[in-house]
Amino acid sequence: MTARATTTGRLFSFFGCKACVIQNLIMRRLHLLSVIALLTWLPLLTGRAGEYKLANGNVLRGEVASTDEDGLVVKLDVGGFSRREAWINLSQETLKELAKDPKVAPLVEPFIELEPEEIKAKEKQKEIVVKEVPNRMERPAGKISLASAMMTPIGLGLLLVLFLTNLYAAYEIAGFRHHPVALVCGLSVIAPIVGPIIFLSLPAATPGHAEAGAPAPEAAPPIGGAKATTSHVPPAAASGLSLASSTKAGGGGQAVPQTFTRGETTFNRRFFETKFAGFFRVVPGEAEKDLVLDIKVVRGEYVAKRITRISSNEMHVQVLNGGEVMIQFAEITTVIVRHKDAKS
């Protein structure tokens, strides 16, 4: 029993040593395979490592550390980092290699020089194919002219607007120049645009000729106690601003003055254009040649023989001494139409 036990113990010891040796060999091989695998995958884990050729012939060895629109920075194998190299400084071979990375491709593609075949392929891809449009509207048949365009609904509408505008302009011009409204509007319908221009160029007519049948204004009361034989001024005298046919004052053969005062009369542009149209003429007519306008204002009195200019707020008059004076309507208190030799 003792011999058997000793033999069995020796066998176990032998086989135990062999197992330990085999286990050690297996562990060493596993460690070796791990080191080989680590060395193999290390470049892929740490980044792109390789050679990056420049256009001037220099080579940067290492891995890409940073990329942007201005270029790339390489972490050098010898240590440290390179300066940022612009994409244009890299060789075409390096640019094409970097273009394989989807993240870097948009940055380097503008700097890659394409081959003629590649250029033709890209141009072919950019060709625009014009497709026929379904249900295309047909062009009108026959010769297209301005007259045919005016016969459309839009053209007729434009003609109607122009016609009404022309008619309204004729109406306003007739009132402004004291011409008969029916005459001006009628000729403007026959000769659009031209008719209103012609009447606008003509001198203003007297108010009596502008509106037939208009009632004659009442005569102003005589000054100085002169007694009038009639209570109304004849229509001819009112329209022509002539006092020749008015009632004569006793002695001297001069006409009775007409007086207009603030409160009873509104002094504005329409008043002077209506009442004193004859005084706007450069050469006074037969009715106004011996008459003057005695205009009293807040700051004084002016004797005018002619109205030279007029606006909405003021007028310019030529006084007897030949000068020109500006008078505002708001300052006028009294206007007297009298003979130039009569006393104010």
KENUVO-502040 format. One line per 10 residues: their letters; for each residue y negated, z negated, x of N, C-alpha, C, CB. Coordinates in steps of 0.1 Angstrom, whole numbers, plus 5000, padded with zeros to 4 digits. Glycine has a CB too. Layout:
A	Y Z X Y Z X Y Z X Y Z X; ...
//
This chain:
MTARATTTGR	5012 5000 5008 5000 5000 5000 4988 5000 5008 5000 4988 4991; 4989 4993 5020 4977 4992 5029 4975 5006 5035 4979 4982 5039; 4985 5013 5039 4984 5026 5045 4978 5036 5035 4997 5031 5051; 4983 5035 5023 4978 5045 5013 4963 5042 5010 4986 5043 5000; 4960 5030 5009 4946 5027 5006 4937 5031 5017 4944 5012 5004; 4942 5030 5030 4934 5034 5041 4932 5049 5041 4940 5030 5054; 4943 5057 5038 4942 5072 5037 4933 5076 5026 4956 5078 5035; 4934 5070 5015 4925 5074 5004 4911 5071 5007 4929 5066 4991; 4908 5060 5014 4894 5057 5017 4889 5067 5027 4893 5044 5023; 4897 5071 5036 4892 5082 5046 4889 5095 5039 4903 5084 5057
LFSFFGCKAC	4898 5099 5029 4896 5111 5022 4883 5111 5014 4908 5114 5012; 4880 5100 5008 4867 5098 5000 4855 5099 5010 4867 5085 4992; 4857 5093 5021 4846 5093 5031 4843 5107 5036 4849 5084 5042; 4854 5114 5038 4853 5128 5043 4846 5137 5033 4866 5134 5047; 4851 5136 5021 4846 5145 5010 4832 5141 5007 4855 5145 4998; 4829 5128 5008 4815 5123 5005 4805 5129 5015 4814 5108 5004; 4809 5129 5027 4800 5135 5038 4798 5149 5035 4806 5132 5052; 4808 5157 5032 4807 5171 5029 4798 5174 5017 4821 5177 5026; 4799 5165 5007 4790 5167 4995 4776 5165 4999 4794 5158 4984; 4773 5155 5008 4760 5152 5012 4754 5164 5020 4759 5139 5020
VIQNLIMRRL	4763 5169 5028 4758 5181 5036 4755 5193 5027 4769 5185 5046; 4763 5195 5017 4761 5207 5008 4748 5204 5000 4773 5209 4999; 4746 5192 4996 4734 5189 4988 4721 5191 4996 4735 5174 4983; 4722 5187 5009 4711 5189 5018 4708 5203 5020 4713 5182 5031; 4718 5211 5022 4716 5226 5024 4710 5232 5011 4729 5233 5026; 4714 5228 4999 4709 5234 4987 4694 5230 4986 4717 5229 4975; 4690 5217 4989 4677 5213 4988 4668 5220 4997 4676 5198 4990; 4673 5223 5010 4665 5230 5019 4662 5244 5015 4672 5230 5033; 4672 5251 5009 4670 5264 5004 4660 5265 4992 4684 5270 5000; 4661 5255 4984 4652 5254 4972 4637 5253 4977 4655 5243 4963
HLLSVIALLT	4636 5244 4988 4622 5242 4993 4617 5255 5000 4623 5231 5004; 4626 5262 5006 4623 5275 5013 4618 5285 5002 4634 5281 5021; 4626 5286 4991 4622 5296 4981 4609 5292 4974 4634 5296 4970; 4607 5279 4973 4594 5275 4967 4582 5279 4976 4594 5260 4965; 4584 5277 4989 4573 5281 4998 4571 5296 4998 4577 5277 5012; 4582 5304 4997 4580 5319 4997 4573 5323 4984 4594 5325 4997; 4577 5317 4973 4570 5320 4960 4556 5316 4960 4578 5313 4948; 4553 5305 4966 4539 5301 4966 4530 5310 4975 4538 5287 4972; 4536 5314 4986 4528 5324 4994 4527 5337 4988 4536 5325 5008; 4536 5341 4979 4536 5354 4972 4525 5354 4961 4549 5357 4966
WLPLLTGRAG	4525 5343 4953 4516 5343 4942 4502 5336 4945 4522 5335 4931; 4501 5331 4957 4488 5325 4960 4476 5334 4959 4489 5319 4974; 4477 5347 4964 4465 5356 4963 4462 5359 4948 4468 5369 4970; 4472 5359 4940 4469 5362 4926 4463 5350 4919 4482 5366 4919; 4467 5338 4923 4461 5326 4917 4447 5324 4922 4470 5314 4920; 4444 5327 4934 4431 5324 4940 4420 5334 4937 4432 5321 4954; 4424 5347 4933 4415 5357 4930 4419 5370 4937 4401 5353 4934; 4410 5380 4935 4412 5393 4941 4409 5392 4956 4404 5405 4934; 4419 5394 4964 4416 5394 4978 4420 5407 4984 4425 5382 4985; 4412 5412 4993 4415 5425 4999 4403 5430 5007 4418 5435 4988
EYKLANGNVL	4403 5443 5009 4392 5449 5017 4383 5456 5008 4398 5458 5028; 4370 5455 5010 4360 5461 5002 4351 5469 5012 4351 5451 4994; 4353 5482 5012 4346 5491 5021 4332 5494 5016 4354 5504 5023; 4322 5494 5025 4309 5498 5022 4306 5512 5026 4299 5489 5030; 4295 5518 5021 4292 5532 5023 4288 5534 5038 4280 5536 5014; 4284 5524 5045 4280 5526 5059 4292 5524 5068 4269 5516 5062; 4304 5521 5063 4315 5520 5071 4320 5506 5073 4313 5526 5084; 4312 5496 5070 4316 5482 5072 4326 5478 5062 4304 5473 5071; 4334 5468 5065 4345 5463 5056 4343 5448 5054 4359 5466 5061; 4344 5444 5041 4343 5430 5038 4357 5425 5034 4333 5427 5026
RGEVASTDED	4363 5416 5041 4377 5411 5038 4376 5397 5032 4385 5411 5051; 4382 5396 5021 4383 5384 5013 4385 5386 4999 4370 5376 5016; 4380 5377 4991 4382 5378 4976 4368 5378 4969 4391 5367 4971; 4368 5384 4958 4355 5385 4950 4352 5372 4945 4356 5396 4939; 4340 5367 4948 4335 5354 4943 4326 5355 4931 4328 5346 4954; 4318 5366 4930 4308 5367 4919 4305 5382 4917 4295 5359 4922; 4303 5386 4905 4299 5400 4902 4288 5399 4891 4311 5408 4897; 4278 5407 4892 4268 5409 4881 4262 5423 4882 4257 5398 4882; 4251 5425 4875 4245 5439 4875 4239 5442 4889 4234 5439 4865; 4236 5432 4897 4230 5435 4910 4240 5438 4921 4221 5424 4914
GLVVKLDVGG	4253 5435 4919 4263 5437 4929 4274 5426 4929 4257 5438 4943; 4280 5424 4941 4291 5414 4942 4289 5406 4954 4305 5421 4941; 4295 5394 4954 4296 5385 4965 4310 5383 4969 4288 5372 4962; 4314 5384 4982 4328 5383 4986 4329 5370 4994 4332 5395 4995; 4340 5362 4991 4343 5350 4998 4351 5355 5010 4351 5340 4990; 4346 5354 5022 4352 5360 5034 4364 5352 5039 4342 5361 5045; 4374 5359 5044 4386 5352 5050 4382 5343 5062 4396 5362 5054; 4372 5348 5069 4368 5340 5081 4360 5328 5078 4360 5349 5091; 4357 5326 5065 4349 5315 5060 4335 5319 5056 4348 5305 5071; 4330 5312 5046 4316 5315 5041 4316 5327 5031 4307 5319 5052
FSRREAWINL	4304 5330 5027 4303 5341 5017 4294 5352 5022 4297 5335 5004; 4296 5364 5018 4288 5375 5022 4275 5375 5013 4295 5389 5021; 4265 5382 5018 4253 5384 5009 4257 5394 4998 4241 5390 5017; 4249 5393 4987 4252 5401 4975 4250 5416 4979 4244 5397 4963; 4261 5424 4978 4260 5438 4981 4258 5446 4968 4273 5443 4988; 4248 5454 4968 4245 5463 4956 4257 5472 4954 4232 5470 4957; 4259 5476 4941 4270 5485 4938 4269 5498 4945 4271 5487 4923; 4256 5503 4947 4254 5516 4954 4258 5515 4968 4239 5520 4952; 4259 5503 4974 4263 5502 4988 4278 5503 4990 4258 5489 4994; 4286 5502 4980 4300 5503 4981 4305 5517 4981 4307 5495 4969
SQETLKELAK	4317 5519 4988 4322 5533 4988 4328 5536 4975 4333 5533 4999; 4330 5549 4973 4336 5554 4960 4350 5549 4958 4336 5569 4960; 4358 5548 4969 4371 5543 4968 4371 5528 4963 4378 5543 4982; 4363 5520 4969 4362 5506 4964 4357 5505 4950 4353 5498 4973; 4347 5513 4946 4342 5513 4932 4353 5517 4922 4330 5523 4931; 4361 5527 4926 4372 5531 4917 4383 5520 4915 4378 5544 4921; 4385 5513 4926 4395 5502 4926 4389 5490 4917 4398 5497 4940; 4377 5488 4919 4371 5477 4911 4370 5481 4896 4357 5473 4916; 4369 5494 4893 4368 5498 4879 4381 5495 4871 4365 5513 4878; 4392 5492 4878 4404 5489 4871 4404 5476 4864 4416 5489 4881
DPKVAPLVEP	4394 5467 4868 4393 5454 4861 4384 5457 4849 4386 5444 4871; 4388 5454 4837 4380 5456 4825 4367 5449 4825 4388 5452 4813; 4366 5437 4832 4354 5430 4832 4343 5436 4841 4356 5415 4836; 4348 5442 4852 4339 5447 4862 4336 5462 4859 4345 5446 4876; 4345 5469 4852 4343 5483 4849 4329 5487 4844 4354 5488 4840; 4324 5480 4834 4311 5484 4829 4300 5484 4839 4307 5476 4817; 4302 5475 4850 4291 5474 4860 4292 5485 4870 4292 5460 4866; 4304 5490 4873 4305 5499 4884 4306 5514 4880 4318 5496 4892; 4309 5516 4867 4311 5530 4862 4299 5539 4864 4315 5530 4847; 4287 5534 4862 4275 5542 4864 4273 5547 4879 4262 5535 4860
FIELEPEEIK	4280 5541 4888 4278 5544 4902 4290 5552 4908 4277 5531 4911; 4300 5555 4899 4312 5563 4904 4309 5578 4902 4324 5559 4895; 4311 5585 4912 4308 5600 4912 4321 5607 4906 4305 5606 4926; 4319 5614 4895 4330 5620 4888 4333 5634 4895 4328 5621 4873; 4346 5637 4894 4350 5650 4898 4346 5661 4888 4365 5651 4900; 4345 5673 4892 4341 5684 4882 4350 5684 4870 4340 5697 4888; 4363 5682 4872 4372 5682 4860 4369 5671 4851 4387 5682 4865; 4366 5659 4857 4363 5648 4848 4350 5649 4841 4363 5635 4857; 4341 5656 4847 4328 5658 4840 4330 5668 4828 4318 5664 4850; 4338 5678 4830 4340 5688 4819 4348 5681 4808 4348 5700 4824
AKEKQKEIVV	4357 5672 4812 4364 5665 4801 4355 5656 4793 4376 5656 4807; 4346 5649 4800 4337 5640 4792 4327 5648 4784 4329 5632 4802; 4322 5660 4789 4313 5668 4781 4320 5674 4769 4308 5680 4790; 4333 5677 4770 4341 5682 4759 4342 5671 4748 4355 5686 4764; 4343 5658 4753 4344 5648 4743 4331 5646 4736 4348 5635 4750; 4320 5649 4742 4307 5647 4736 4302 5658 4727 4296 5645 4747; 4310 5669 4727 4306 5680 4718 4306 5676 4704 4316 5692 4720; 4295 5680 4697 4293 5677 4683 4299 5688 4674 4278 5675 4680; 4308 5684 4666 4314 5694 4657 4306 5694 4644 4329 5691 4655; 4300 5704 4640 4292 5705 4628 4301 5709 4617 4281 5716 4629
KEVPNRMERP	4302 5700 4607 4310 5703 4595 4302 5708 4584 4318 5690 4591; 4308 5716 4576 4301 5722 4565 4299 5711 4554 4310 5734 4559; 4287 5711 4549 4283 5702 4538 4288 5707 4525 4268 5699 4538; 4296 5699 4518 4300 5703 4505 4289 5703 4494 4312 5695 4500; 4289 5711 4485 4279 5711 4474 4265 5713 4479 4280 5699 4466; 4263 5722 4488 4250 5725 4494 4241 5732 4483 4251 5734 4506; 4229 5728 4482 4220 5734 4472 4216 5748 4477 4207 5726 4470; 4216 5758 4468 4213 5771 4471 4198 5773 4472 4220 5781 4461; 4194 5781 4482 4180 5784 4483 4175 5794 4472 4177 5791 4497; 4163 5792 4467 4159 5801 4456 4158 5816 4461 4144 5797 4451
AGKISLASAM	4162 5824 4452 4163 5838 4455 4149 5845 4454 4173 5846 4445; 4147 5856 4461 4134 5863 4461 4125 5857 4471 4128 5862 4447; 4113 5863 4471 4103 5859 4481 4095 5847 4476 4093 5871 4483; 4094 5837 4484 4087 5825 4481 4073 5826 4485 4094 5812 4488; 4063 5823 4475 4049 5824 4478 4042 5811 4472 4043 5837 4472; 4029 5810 4475 4021 5799 4470 4020 5799 4455 4008 5799 4477; 4019 5811 4449 4018 5812 4435 4031 5807 4428 4015 5826 4430; 4043 5811 4433 4055 5806 4428 4057 5791 4429 4067 5813 4434; 4052 5786 4441 4052 5771 4443 4044 5764 4433 4049 5768 4457; 4032 5770 4429 4023 5763 4419 4029 5763 4405 4010 5770 4420
MTPIGLGLLL	4039 5772 4403 4044 5773 4389 4055 5762 4387 4050 5786 4387; 4058 5754 4397 4068 5743 4395 4061 5732 4388 4073 5739 4409; 4068 5722 4383 4062 5711 4376 4052 5703 4385 4072 5701 4371; 4056 5701 4398 4047 5694 4407 4034 5702 4410 4054 5691 4420; 4036 5715 4411 4024 5724 4414 4015 5724 4402 4029 5738 4417; 4020 5725 4390 4012 5724 4378 4005 5711 4376 4020 5727 4365; 4011 5700 4380 4005 5687 4380 3993 5686 4390 4015 5676 4383; 3995 5692 4402 3984 5692 4411 3972 5700 4406 3989 5697 4425; 3975 5712 4400 3964 5720 4395 3957 5713 4384 3970 5734 4390; 3964 5706 4376 3957 5698 4365 3948 5688 4371 3967 5692 4355
VLFLTNLYAA	3952 5681 4381 3944 5670 4387 3932 5676 4394 3952 5662 4398; 3933 5688 4400 3922 5694 4407 3912 5699 4396 3926 5706 4415; 3917 5704 4385 3908 5709 4374 3900 5698 4368 3917 5716 4363; 3907 5686 4365 3899 5675 4360 3889 5669 4370 3909 5664 4355; 3893 5669 4383 3883 5665 4393 3871 5674 4394 3890 5664 4407; 3874 5687 4393 3863 5696 4394 3853 5695 4381 3868 5711 4394; 3859 5692 4370 3851 5691 4358 3843 5678 4358 3860 5691 4345; 3849 5667 4363 3842 5654 4364 3830 5656 4374 3851 5643 4368; 3833 5663 4385 3822 5665 4395 3810 5673 4389 3827 5672 4408; 3814 5683 4381 3803 5691 4374 3795 5682 4365 3809 5702 4367
YEIAGFRHHP	3802 5673 4358 3795 5664 4348 3785 5655 4356 3805 5656 4340; 3789 5649 4367 3781 5640 4374 3769 5648 4380 3789 5633 4385; 3772 5660 4385 3761 5668 4391 3750 5672 4381 3767 5680 4398; 3755 5675 4369 3746 5679 4358 3736 5667 4355 3754 5683 4346; 3742 5655 4355 3733 5643 4352 3724 5640 4364 3741 5631 4349; 3729 5642 4376 3721 5639 4388 3709 5649 4390 3729 5639 4400; 3712 5662 4387 3702 5672 4389 3694 5676 4376 3708 5685 4395; 3697 5669 4365 3690 5671 4352 3692 5685 4347 3676 5668 4354; 3704 5691 4349 3708 5704 4343 3716 5702 4331 3715 5712 4353; 3716 5712 4321 3724 5710 4309 3739 5708 4313 3723 5723 4300
VALVCGLSVI	3745 5698 4307 3759 5695 4310 3769 5706 4306 3763 5682 4303; 3766 5712 4294 3775 5723 4290 3774 5735 4299 3771 5727 4275; 3762 5738 4304 3761 5750 4313 3768 5747 4326 3746 5752 4316; 3766 5735 4332 3772 5732 4345 3787 5731 4344 3767 5719 4350; 3792 5725 4333 3807 5723 4332 3813 5737 4329 3810 5713 4321; 3806 5745 4320 3812 5758 4317 3813 5767 4329 3803 5765 4307; 3803 5768 4338 3804 5776 4350 3813 5770 4360 3790 5777 4356; 3815 5757 4360 3825 5751 4369 3839 5754 4365 3823 5736 4370; 3842 5756 4352 3855 5760 4348 3858 5774 4352 3856 5758 4332; 3847 5783 4351 3849 5797 4355 3850 5798 4370 3838 5806 4349
APIVGPIIFL	3842 5791 4377 3842 5791 4392 3844 5777 4397 3829 5797 4397; 3857 5773 4398 3859 5759 4403 3854 5757 4417 3874 5756 4402; 3849 5745 4419 3844 5741 4433 3831 5748 4436 3855 5744 4443; 3831 5761 4435 3819 5769 4438 3808 5765 4428 3821 5784 4438; 3811 5764 4415 3801 5761 4405 3794 5748 4408 3807 5761 4392; 3801 5737 4410 3794 5724 4413 3786 5724 4425 3804 5713 4414; 3791 5732 4435 3783 5733 4448 3770 5740 4446 3791 5740 4459; 3770 5750 4438 3757 5758 4435 3747 5749 4428 3761 5771 4427; 3751 5742 4417 3742 5734 4410 3737 5722 4418 3748 5729 4397; 3746 5717 4427 3742 5706 4436 3731 5711 4446 3754 5700 4443
SLPAATPGHA	3732 5723 4450 3722 5729 4459 3709 5732 4453 3728 5741 4466; 3709 5734 4440 3696 5738 4433 3687 5726 4432 3699 5744 4419; 3674 5728 4431 3665 5717 4429 3666 5710 4415 3650 5721 4431; 3663 5698 4414 3665 5691 4402 3655 5697 4391 3662 5676 4403; 3660 5698 4379 3652 5703 4368 3645 5691 4362 3661 5710 4358; 3634 5694 4354 3627 5684 4347 3636 5678 4336 3614 5689 4341; 3635 5665 4332 3643 5659 4322 3642 5666 4309 3640 5645 4321; 3630 5672 4305 3629 5678 4293 3637 5691 4292 3615 5682 4290; 3640 5698 4303 3648 5710 4303 3663 5706 4304 3644 5719 4314; 3666 5694 4308 3680 5690 4310 3687 5688 4297 3681 5678 4319
EAGAPAPEAA	3680 5681 4288 3686 5677 4275 3677 5682 4264 3689 5662 4274; 3682 5692 4257 3674 5698 4246 3676 5688 4234 3680 5712 4242; 3665 5687 4227 3665 5678 4215 3663 5663 4218 3677 5680 4208; 3661 5659 4230 3659 5645 4233 3646 5640 4228 3659 5642 4249; 3645 5628 4222 3632 5623 4216 3622 5621 4227 3634 5610 4208; 3610 5624 4224 3599 5623 4234 3595 5608 4235 3586 5631 4230; 3593 5603 4247 3589 5589 4249 3575 5586 4244 3589 5585 4264; 3573 5574 4240 3560 5570 4234 3550 5570 4245 3561 5557 4227; 3538 5573 4242 3527 5573 4252 3522 5559 4254 3515 5582 4247; 3518 5556 4267 3513 5543 4270 3499 5542 4264 3513 5541 4286
PPIGGAKATT	3495 5530 4261 3482 5528 4255 3471 5531 4265 3480 5513 4250; 3460 5536 4261 3449 5540 4270 3443 5528 4276 3439 5549 4263; 3437 5530 4288 3430 5520 4295 3415 5521 4293 3434 5520 4310; 3409 5509 4293 3394 5509 4292 3389 5510 4278 3388 5520 4300; 3398 5508 4268 3393 5508 4254 3392 5522 4248 3380 5502 4253; 3396 5533 4256 3396 5546 4250 3405 5547 4238 3399 5557 4261; 3400 5554 4228 3408 5555 4216 3415 5568 4215 3399 5553 4204; 3428 5568 4213 3436 5580 4212 3436 5585 4198 3450 5578 4218; 3436 5598 4197 3437 5604 4183 3451 5605 4178 3431 5618 4184; 3461 5604 4187 3475 5605 4183 3482 5593 4189 3482 5618 4187
SHVPPAAASG	3493 5589 4183 3500 5577 4187 3512 5580 4196 3506 5569 4175; 3515 5593 4198 3526 5597 4207 3522 5608 4216 3538 5602 4198; 3528 5608 4228 3525 5618 4238 3533 5630 4234 3528 5614 4252; 3528 5642 4234 3535 5654 4231 3547 5656 4241 3526 5667 4232; 3558 5662 4236 3569 5664 4245 3566 5671 4258 3580 5672 4238; 3557 5681 4258 3554 5688 4270 3548 5679 4280 3545 5700 4267; 3539 5670 4275 3532 5661 4285 3542 5651 4290 3521 5654 4278; 3552 5646 4282 3561 5636 4287 3571 5642 4297 3570 5631 4276; 3575 5655 4295 3585 5661 4304 3578 5665 4317 3592 5672 4298; 3566 5670 4316 3559 5676 4328 3551 5666 4335 3551 5687 4324
LSLASSTKAG	3550 5653 4330 3541 5643 4336 3527 5648 4338 3547 5639 4350; 3522 5656 4328 3509 5661 4329 3500 5653 4318 3508 5676 4326; 3489 5649 4322 3480 5643 4313 3469 5653 4307 3473 5631 4319; 3471 5665 4310 3461 5675 4306 3460 5676 4291 3463 5689 4312; 3472 5675 4284 3472 5676 4270 3471 5663 4263 3485 5683 4266; 3469 5652 4271 3468 5639 4265 3454 5637 4259 3470 5627 4275; 3452 5627 4252 3439 5624 4246 3428 5622 4256 3439 5612 4236; 3417 5628 4255 3406 5627 4265 3398 5615 4263 3397 5640 4264; 3394 5609 4273 3385 5597 4272 3371 5602 4271 3386 5588 4285; 3362 5594 4266 3348 5599 4264 3341 5601 4277 3341 5589 4255
GGGQAVPQTF	3336 5613 4280 3328 5616 4292 3337 5619 4303 3319 5604 4294; 3333 5628 4311 3340 5631 4324 3351 5641 4322 3345 5619 4330; 3356 5643 4311 3367 5652 4308 3380 5649 4316 3363 5666 4312; 3382 5636 4319 3394 5632 4326 3404 5627 4316 3391 5622 4337; 3417 5629 4320 3428 5625 4311 3429 5610 4311 3441 5631 4315; 3434 5605 4300 3437 5590 4298 3449 5586 4307 3439 5587 4283; 3448 5576 4315 3459 5572 4323 3471 5567 4315 3455 5562 4334; 3483 5567 4321 3495 5561 4316 3499 5549 4325 3506 5572 4315; 3501 5538 4318 3504 5526 4326 3519 5521 4322 3494 5515 4322; 3526 5517 4333 3539 5512 4331 3540 5499 4339 3551 5522 4337
TRGETTFNRR	3543 5488 4332 3543 5475 4338 3557 5469 4338 3533 5465 4330; 3559 5459 4348 3572 5453 4349 3574 5443 4337 3573 5444 4362; 3585 5443 4331 3588 5435 4319 3590 5445 4308 3577 5426 4316; 3581 5455 4307 3583 5465 4297 3590 5477 4302 3569 5470 4291; 3591 5478 4315 3597 5490 4322 3606 5485 4333 3587 5500 4327; 3617 5491 4335 3626 5488 4347 3623 5498 4358 3641 5488 4342; 3618 5493 4369 3615 5502 4380 3628 5504 4389 3603 5497 4388; 3634 5516 4388 3645 5519 4396 3645 5534 4399 3659 5515 4389; 3655 5539 4405 3655 5553 4409 3656 5562 4397 3668 5555 4418; 3663 5559 4387 3664 5567 4376 3651 5568 4368 3675 5562 4366
FFETKFAGFF	3643 5557 4368 3630 5557 4362 3621 5567 4368 3624 5543 4362; 3620 5567 4382 3611 5576 4389 3615 5590 4389 3609 5571 4403; 3629 5592 4389 3634 5606 4389 3632 5612 4375 3648 5607 4393; 3632 5604 4365 3630 5609 4351 3616 5611 4347 3637 5599 4341; 3607 5601 4350 3594 5601 4346 3585 5609 4355 3588 5587 4345; 3588 5609 4368 3579 5615 4378 3586 5626 4386 3573 5605 4387; 3593 5634 4379 3601 5645 4386 3591 5655 4393 3610 5653 4377; 3579 5657 4387 3570 5666 4393 3564 5662 4406 3559 5669 4384; 3564 5648 4409 3558 5643 4421 3568 5644 4433 3554 5629 4419; 3580 5649 4431 3590 5651 4442 3588 5664 4449 3604 5649 4437
RVVPGEAEKD	3580 5673 4442 3579 5687 4448 3569 5687 4460 3573 5697 4437; 3572 5695 4470 3563 5696 4481 3550 5702 4477 3570 5705 4493; 3551 5712 4469 3539 5719 4464 3538 5714 4449 3539 5735 4465; 3528 5706 4446 3527 5701 4432 3525 5713 4422 3516 5691 4430; 3530 5711 4410 3528 5721 4400 3514 5720 4394 3538 5719 4389; 3512 5728 4384 3499 5729 4377 3495 5716 4370 3498 5741 4367; 3506 5710 4365 3504 5697 4357 3501 5685 4366 3516 5695 4348; 3506 5685 4378 3505 5673 4387 3495 5675 4398 3519 5670 4392; 3489 5686 4400 3481 5688 4412 3468 5679 4412 3476 5703 4412; 3463 5675 4400 3452 5666 4400 3455 5652 4397 3442 5671 4390
LVLDIKVVRG	3468 5648 4397 3472 5635 4393 3477 5627 4405 3483 5635 4382; 3476 5614 4404 3481 5605 4415 3489 5594 4408 3470 5600 4424; 3497 5587 4416 3504 5575 4412 3497 5563 4418 3519 5575 4415; 3492 5554 4410 3486 5542 4414 3496 5531 4413 3473 5538 4406; 3503 5527 4425 3514 5518 4425 3509 5504 4430 3526 5523 4434; 3510 5494 4421 3506 5481 4425 3519 5473 4428 3498 5474 4414; 3519 5467 4440 3530 5458 4444 3525 5444 4447 3537 5464 4457; 3534 5436 4451 3531 5422 4453 3521 5420 4465 3543 5413 4456; 3522 5429 4475 3513 5427 4487 3501 5436 4487 3521 5429 4499; 3499 5444 4477 3488 5453 4477 3489 5464 4467 3486 5459 4491
EYVAKRITRI	3482 5475 4469 3481 5487 4460 3481 5500 4468 3469 5486 4451; 3489 5510 4464 3490 5522 4470 3487 5533 4460 3504 5524 4477; 3479 5543 4465 3476 5555 4457 3484 5567 4463 3461 5558 4456; 3495 5571 4456 3504 5581 4462 3502 5594 4454 3519 5577 4461; 3502 5605 4462 3502 5619 4456 3515 5626 4456 3491 5627 4464; 3525 5620 4462 3538 5626 4463 3549 5616 4466 3539 5638 4472; 3561 5617 4460 3572 5609 4464 3581 5617 4474 3581 5604 4451; 3582 5612 4486 3589 5620 4496 3604 5618 4496 3583 5617 4510; 3608 5605 4495 3622 5601 4496 3625 5590 4486 3627 5597 4510; 3637 5589 4482 3640 5578 4472 3655 5574 4474 3638 5582 4458
SSNEMHVQVL	3658 5562 4473 3672 5557 4473 3674 5547 4462 3675 5550 4487; 3685 5540 4462 3688 5531 4451 3680 5518 4451 3703 5527 4452; 3673 5515 4462 3666 5502 4462 3651 5504 4466 3672 5493 4472; 3647 5516 4471 3634 5518 4476 3630 5533 4475 3632 5513 4490; 3617 5536 4478 3613 5550 4478 3601 5550 4489 3608 5555 4464; 3599 5563 4494 3588 5565 4503 3578 5574 4496 3594 5572 4517; 3566 5571 4497 3555 5579 4491 3545 5583 4501 3548 5571 4479; 3538 5594 4498 3528 5599 4507 3514 5596 4500 3529 5615 4509; 3507 5587 4507 3494 5583 4502 3483 5593 4504 3490 5569 4508; 3471 5590 4498 3461 5600 4499 3456 5603 4513 3449 5595 4490
NGGEVMIQFA	3456 5593 4522 3451 5595 4535 3462 5603 4544 3448 5582 4542; 3473 5607 4538 3483 5615 4546 3494 5607 4552 3476 5622 4556; 3494 5594 4552 3504 5586 4557 3516 5584 4547 3499 5572 4561; 3527 5578 4552 3539 5576 4544 3542 5561 4544 3551 5584 4549; 3545 5556 4532 3547 5542 4530 3560 5540 4522 3535 5535 4522; 3567 5529 4526 3580 5526 4520 3577 5515 4510 3591 5521 4530; 3582 5516 4497 3579 5507 4487 3593 5503 4481 3569 5512 4476; 3595 5490 4480 3608 5486 4473 3606 5484 4458 3613 5472 4480; 3616 5488 4450 3614 5487 4436 3612 5472 4431 3627 5493 4429; 3618 5463 4438 3617 5449 4434 3603 5444 4435 3626 5440 4442
EITTVIVRHK	3594 5450 4444 3580 5445 4446 3570 5452 4437 3576 5448 4460; 3574 5462 4429 3565 5470 4421 3562 5461 4408 3570 5484 4417; 3549 5460 4405 3545 5453 4393 3539 5462 4383 3535 5442 4396; 3532 5473 4387 3526 5482 4378 3525 5496 4384 3511 5478 4374; 3528 5506 4376 3526 5520 4380 3517 5527 4370 3540 5528 4381; 3506 5533 4375 3496 5540 4367 3495 5555 4371 3482 5533 4367; 3497 5564 4361 3495 5578 4364 3481 5581 4359 3506 5587 4356; 3472 5586 4368 3458 5589 4365 3453 5601 4373 3449 5576 4368; 3441 5605 4369 3435 5616 4376 3430 5611 4390 3423 5622 4368; 3431 5619 4399 3427 5615 4413 3413 5611 4414 3430 5626 4423
DAKS	3404 5616 4406 3390 5612 4406 3387 5600 4398 3381 5623 4402; 3396 5596 4389 3394 5584 4381 3394 5571 4389 3403 5583 4369; 3387 5561 4384 3388 5548 4391 3400 5541 4388 3375 5540 4387; 3405 5533 4398 3417 5526 4396 3415 5515 4386 3422 5520 4409
//
